[in-house]
Amino acid sequence: MSRGLRIGFIVLMLALTAVFGWLGTWQLQRLGEKEALIAAVEQRVHADTVPLPAAAEWQNPDTYLVDPATGAKMLFGLTFRTVSVAGTYIPGATVLVFTSLSDAKGSRSGPGYWVMTPLALDGGGTVFINRGFVPQADSAAYRGTTPPGPQQLTGVVRSPEAAGSFTPEPDVGNGIDWVRDPARLAALAGDLPQPVLPITIDLPAGPPGSLPQGGETVVEFPNNHLGYAITWYGFAILTPILLVFWLVRQRKGGAVS
């Protein structure tokens, strides 16, 4: 091997060592951020119930914070906070969101839908209420059925679900969507009191066996950053060791020749 190629290979291996070390350190930083997020969400989940801020407050961009869990803009960091809300369901505006429920807390699971019904808020505006899960076979009964009259509800605030590159377009004819995104849901639901809040609210579980099956909120964040950091640091240690072995072999090969 020529001198130029040897120098190039040594530089490459040293650069890889530096990159692997940087990636390991970055994963440790991400670990700290994720642990802080989990602690903050845990605190929100167990915090006292608060009233949902009035719709007018949601229109002030200065009050928005970026939710680190999803990158979505959220008011006052309400994600996973239990809130109370008052309003009236809008008949005939329910949208079904397809899901496949596993590890269910209730008795029903498998393919089905979230029953997403818009609630006209007493103070103006609309928020989509996730009334719970229904199996596919039972979904037709809940498409146009809403509890009548004024509602006093308590539920968990959720950030919008983002549609991915492979997310299908909404099924407009059947009023079915694939993500719990208030903007998409509002487009399917029709004319709603404005503004439509950029959140959804999950209702708690009702009586055993009742449908829709509420209380299925999952508060869980994958946290594999420590394992990733160990892997990258392992590469950072292994790469210079391999370089040393290679240099030794090169020297021995040069001595023999």
C-alpha positions as CSV (number, residue, x, y, z in Angstrom):
1,M,0.0,0.0,0.0
2,S,1.3,3.4,-0.9
3,R,2.2,6.0,1.7
4,G,-0.7,8.2,0.6
5,L,-3.3,5.4,1.0
6,R,-1.9,4.6,4.5
7,I,-2.1,8.1,5.7
8,G,-5.7,8.4,4.2
9,F,-6.8,5.2,6.0
10,I,-5.3,6.4,9.3
11,V,-7.1,9.7,9.0
12,L,-10.3,7.9,8.2
13,M,-10.1,5.7,11.3
14,L,-9.3,8.6,13.6
15,A,-12.2,10.6,12.1
16,L,-14.5,7.6,12.7
17,T,-13.3,7.4,16.3
18,A,-14.1,11.1,16.8
19,V,-17.6,10.7,15.2
20,F,-18.5,7.6,17.2
21,G,-17.4,9.4,20.4
22,W,-19.5,12.4,19.5
23,L,-22.5,10.2,18.7
24,G,-22.2,8.5,22.1
25,T,-22.0,11.9,23.9
26,W,-25.0,13.1,21.9
27,Q,-27.0,10.0,23.0
28,L,-26.2,10.7,26.6
29,Q,-27.5,14.3,26.1
30,R,-30.7,12.8,24.6
31,L,-30.9,10.5,27.5
32,G,-30.9,13.4,29.9
33,E,-33.6,15.2,27.8
34,K,-35.8,12.1,27.7
35,E,-35.5,11.5,31.4
36,A,-36.5,15.1,32.0
37,L,-39.4,14.7,29.7
38,I,-40.6,11.5,31.4
39,A,-40.3,13.2,34.8
40,A,-42.3,16.2,33.6
41,V,-45.0,14.1,32.1
42,E,-45.2,11.9,35.2
43,Q,-45.7,15.1,37.2
44,R,-48.5,16.3,34.8
45,V,-50.3,13.0,34.9
46,H,-50.6,13.0,38.7
47,A,-51.2,16.8,39.0
48,D,-54.6,18.2,40.0
49,T,-57.3,18.6,37.4
50,V,-57.3,22.2,35.9
51,P,-60.0,23.9,33.7
52,L,-59.3,23.9,30.0
53,P,-58.1,27.5,29.1
54,A,-60.7,29.5,27.2
55,A,-60.6,29.3,23.4
56,A,-59.5,33.0,23.2
57,E,-56.3,32.2,25.0
58,W,-55.4,29.6,22.4
59,Q,-55.3,32.3,19.7
60,N,-52.5,34.2,21.4
61,P,-49.2,32.8,19.9
62,D,-47.2,34.2,22.8
63,T,-48.7,31.7,25.2
64,Y,-47.6,28.6,23.2
65,L,-44.8,26.3,24.2
66,V,-43.2,23.5,22.1
67,D,-44.1,20.1,23.4
68,P,-40.8,18.1,23.4
69,A,-42.7,14.9,23.1
70,T,-44.0,15.7,19.6
71,G,-42.6,19.0,18.6
72,A,-46.2,20.3,18.5
73,K,-47.1,23.8,19.8
74,M,-49.1,23.4,23.0
75,L,-50.6,25.9,25.4
76,F,-49.1,26.0,28.9
77,G,-47.6,22.5,28.5
78,L,-51.0,20.8,28.9
79,T,-50.0,17.5,27.2
80,F,-51.0,14.6,29.4
81,R,-52.6,17.0,31.9
82,T,-56.1,16.2,33.2
83,V,-58.5,19.0,32.4
84,S,-62.1,19.7,33.0
85,V,-64.2,21.1,30.1
86,A,-67.9,22.1,29.6
87,G,-69.8,22.1,26.4
88,T,-72.3,20.3,24.1
89,Y,-71.5,17.5,21.7
90,I,-72.2,18.4,18.0
91,P,-74.6,15.7,16.6
92,G,-73.6,14.0,13.4
93,A,-70.1,15.3,13.4
94,T,-68.3,12.3,14.9
95,V,-65.2,11.0,13.1
96,L,-63.9,7.5,13.5
97,V,-60.1,7.1,13.7
98,F,-58.9,3.6,12.8
99,T,-56.7,1.8,15.4
100,S,-55.7,-1.6,16.5
101,L,-55.8,-1.7,20.3
102,S,-53.4,-4.0,22.1
103,D,-52.7,-4.3,25.8
104,A,-56.1,-2.8,26.4
105,K,-57.1,-1.8,29.9
106,G,-60.7,-2.6,29.1
107,S,-62.3,-5.8,27.9
108,R,-62.3,-5.0,24.2
109,S,-59.2,-4.9,21.9
110,G,-58.1,-5.6,18.4
111,P,-59.0,-3.7,15.2
112,G,-61.5,-0.9,15.7
113,Y,-61.9,2.9,16.0
114,W,-61.5,5.8,18.3
115,V,-64.8,7.7,18.5
116,M,-63.8,11.3,18.1
117,T,-66.7,13.7,18.7
118,P,-66.4,17.5,18.6
119,L,-67.6,19.4,21.7
120,A,-68.8,22.9,21.2
121,L,-67.3,24.7,24.2
122,D,-69.4,26.9,26.4
123,G,-66.8,29.7,26.1
124,G,-66.6,29.4,22.3
125,G,-64.6,27.1,20.0
126,T,-64.4,23.4,19.6
127,V,-62.3,20.6,21.0
128,F,-62.4,17.0,19.8
129,I,-63.2,14.5,22.6
130,N,-61.9,10.9,22.2
131,R,-64.8,9.1,23.8
132,G,-63.0,5.8,23.6
133,F,-62.5,2.6,21.6
134,V,-65.1,0.6,19.8
135,P,-64.5,-2.7,17.9
136,Q,-65.1,-2.6,14.1
137,A,-68.2,-4.6,14.4
138,D,-69.8,-2.0,16.8
139,S,-68.6,1.1,15.1
140,A,-71.7,1.9,13.1
141,A,-73.8,2.4,16.2
142,Y,-71.5,5.3,17.4
143,R,-71.1,7.2,14.2
144,G,-74.1,9.4,14.7
145,T,-74.9,8.8,18.3
146,T,-73.8,11.5,20.9
147,P,-74.9,12.1,24.5
148,P,-77.4,14.9,24.4
149,G,-77.4,18.1,26.4
150,P,-74.7,20.0,28.2
151,Q,-71.7,18.0,29.2
152,Q,-69.3,18.4,32.1
153,L,-66.2,16.3,31.2
154,T,-62.8,15.4,32.6
155,G,-60.1,13.9,30.5
156,V,-56.4,13.8,29.5
157,V,-55.0,16.3,27.0
158,R,-53.2,14.8,24.0
159,S,-51.1,16.4,21.3
160,P,-52.1,16.0,17.7
161,E,-50.9,12.8,16.0
162,A,-48.8,13.6,12.9
163,A,-49.5,12.0,9.6
164,G,-46.6,10.2,8.1
165,S,-45.6,9.8,4.5
166,F,-47.4,6.5,4.3
167,T,-50.6,7.7,6.1
168,P,-53.6,7.3,3.8
169,E,-55.8,10.2,3.0
170,P,-59.0,10.4,5.1
171,D,-62.0,8.4,3.9
172,V,-64.3,11.3,3.4
173,G,-67.3,9.2,2.4
174,N,-67.3,7.1,5.5
175,G,-66.0,9.8,7.9
176,I,-62.9,7.7,8.8
177,D,-59.3,9.0,9.4
178,W,-56.1,7.3,10.5
179,V,-54.5,9.8,12.9
180,R,-56.0,11.9,15.7
181,D,-55.1,15.3,14.2
182,P,-57.7,18.0,15.0
183,A,-57.2,19.8,11.7
184,R,-57.9,16.7,9.7
185,L,-60.8,15.7,11.9
186,A,-62.3,19.1,11.5
187,A,-62.1,18.9,7.8
188,L,-64.1,15.7,7.9
189,A,-66.6,16.8,10.6
190,G,-67.8,19.9,8.6
191,D,-68.7,23.3,9.9
192,L,-67.6,23.7,13.5
193,P,-67.4,26.6,15.9
194,Q,-64.0,28.2,15.6
195,P,-61.3,28.0,16.7
196,V,-60.8,24.2,16.7
197,L,-58.3,23.7,19.5
198,P,-55.1,21.9,18.5
199,I,-55.5,19.1,21.0
200,T,-57.8,16.2,21.7
201,I,-59.0,15.0,25.1
202,D,-59.2,11.3,26.1
203,L,-62.1,10.4,28.3
204,P,-61.6,8.1,31.3
205,A,-63.0,4.6,31.5
206,G,-66.7,4.2,32.1
207,P,-68.6,1.3,33.7
208,P,-67.0,-2.2,33.0
209,G,-68.0,-3.4,29.5
210,S,-69.4,-0.1,28.3
211,L,-68.7,1.3,24.9
212,P,-67.0,3.5,23.8
213,Q,-64.2,2.0,26.0
214,G,-62.4,5.0,27.6
215,G,-59.4,5.1,29.8
216,E,-57.0,3.8,27.1
217,T,-54.5,6.6,27.2
218,V,-51.0,5.3,27.0
219,V,-48.3,7.5,28.7
220,E,-45.1,5.9,27.5
221,F,-42.0,7.0,25.8
222,P,-39.3,4.7,24.4
223,N,-36.0,5.4,26.0
224,N,-33.1,3.5,24.4
225,H,-30.6,6.3,24.5
226,L,-28.3,4.6,27.1
227,G,-28.0,1.5,24.9
228,Y,-27.3,3.6,21.9
229,A,-24.6,5.6,23.8
230,I,-22.9,2.4,24.9
231,T,-22.9,1.1,21.3
232,W,-21.4,4.3,19.9
233,Y,-18.8,4.4,22.6
234,G,-18.0,0.8,22.0
235,F,-17.3,1.6,18.3
236,A,-15.2,4.6,19.5
237,I,-13.0,2.2,21.5
238,L,-12.9,-0.6,18.9
239,T,-11.9,1.6,16.0
240,P,-8.5,2.8,17.3
241,I,-7.8,-0.8,18.5
242,L,-8.3,-2.1,15.0
243,L,-6.1,0.8,13.7
244,V,-3.3,-0.2,16.0
245,F,-3.5,-3.9,14.9
246,W,-3.5,-2.7,11.3
247,L,-0.4,-0.5,11.8
248,V,1.4,-3.4,13.6
249,R,0.7,-5.7,10.6
250,Q,1.8,-3.0,8.2
251,R,5.1,-2.6,10.0
252,K,5.7,-6.4,10.1
253,G,4.8,-6.7,6.5
254,G,7.2,-3.9,5.6
255,A,10.0,-5.5,7.7
256,V,9.6,-8.8,6.0
257,S,9.6,-7.3,2.5
